[in-house]
Amino acid sequence: MKERILQFVESKGTARYTDIQRFIVDLKYGQGTYDAAANTDLTFDCKTNAVKTKKCNPYRGYYSDHLNTSPYGKGYLMTGKNRLEKTEDKKYFVIREN
């Protein structure tokens, strides 16, 4: 999976966090799954006793632990000889050390 993600980012030059999430979700669950899930996250409104649809995607944050850039522990996609790096403008690019 890591190699497929790296190849996806390489094909674009750089990729945003959401682009990477969309790629992973669509790869695992079928093309268009990420976009089809937009605005489908449900919440309960205690004031009106009604279920509401939030304007967010339930897949938002998918694989986020693998994209972690914390100094206390980098995520799986951010470590190793072949990895992602994050730019100051919050885009990701591929590093390959052979």
N, C-alpha and C positions, 0 to 999 in steps of 0.2 A: 504494500500500500504506500509506504514512504516513497519508493522509487517512482510510482505513478504520479504522486503529488508533485515531486520534484520535476518530473518531465512536464507536467501541466504548467507549472510556474515558469520553467525554462521556455516553453513554447510561447509564452506571453511576454517574456522579458522580466516583468514584475507583475505581482498580483496583490490585490487587496485581500484583507481578512475574509470578507464576505464572498469574494470570488473563490477562495480556497474552500470555504465551507460548502458553497453551492456545488463545486466539483465533487467533493467527497460524498455528500448526500446523494447527488444524482448518480454517482458511480455505484454506491451501495444499494440504492432503492429504485433506480430507474430515472432516465432523463426527464427533467421537468418537475421532479418531486419537490425540490427546494422552493421553486417559484410558486408551485401549486399550493403550498402550505402557508403562503403569506396571508396574514389577517385571519388565521384560523385558531389562534391561541385563545382559549376560553377562560374567563374569570367570573367570579360571583360577586355581584354588587350588593353589599349588605343593606344599603339604604333603600334600594328598590326591590330587593329580593328577586333579582333577575340575573340570568346568565348573560354575559356580554362577550362579544368578540373584541379582543384587543388588537390593535394595529401592530402586531409583531409576528414573527415567524417562530414556531416552536423549535425549529432547528437552529435558531440563532445561538451561537455558543458551542455548536457541535464541534468536537475535536479541539476545543479551546485549550484544554490541558496540554495537548501536544504542541500548541503554538505559544506556550508560555515563555516569556522572555525575562522572567524574574531572576535577579542575581542569586536567589536562594535555591533555585532549581529550574533549569531550562527544560522545556518540553522535548519530547521525542523527535519532532521534526526540526528542532533547533540545535541538535547535538550530532556529533559524529563527523567523519570526514566529508560526507555528502549531507548537506543540511540547508535549511533556510536561514537567512539573515533578514533582519528588519531594518529598514531605512528610517531616517528621521521623519520622513513624510508618511510613515506607517504602512509602507508597502514592503512586500517580501520578495527576495530574489534568492537564487540558488548559488551555493558555494560548493565546488567540487575540488577535493584535495586527493589526487591519485598518487 
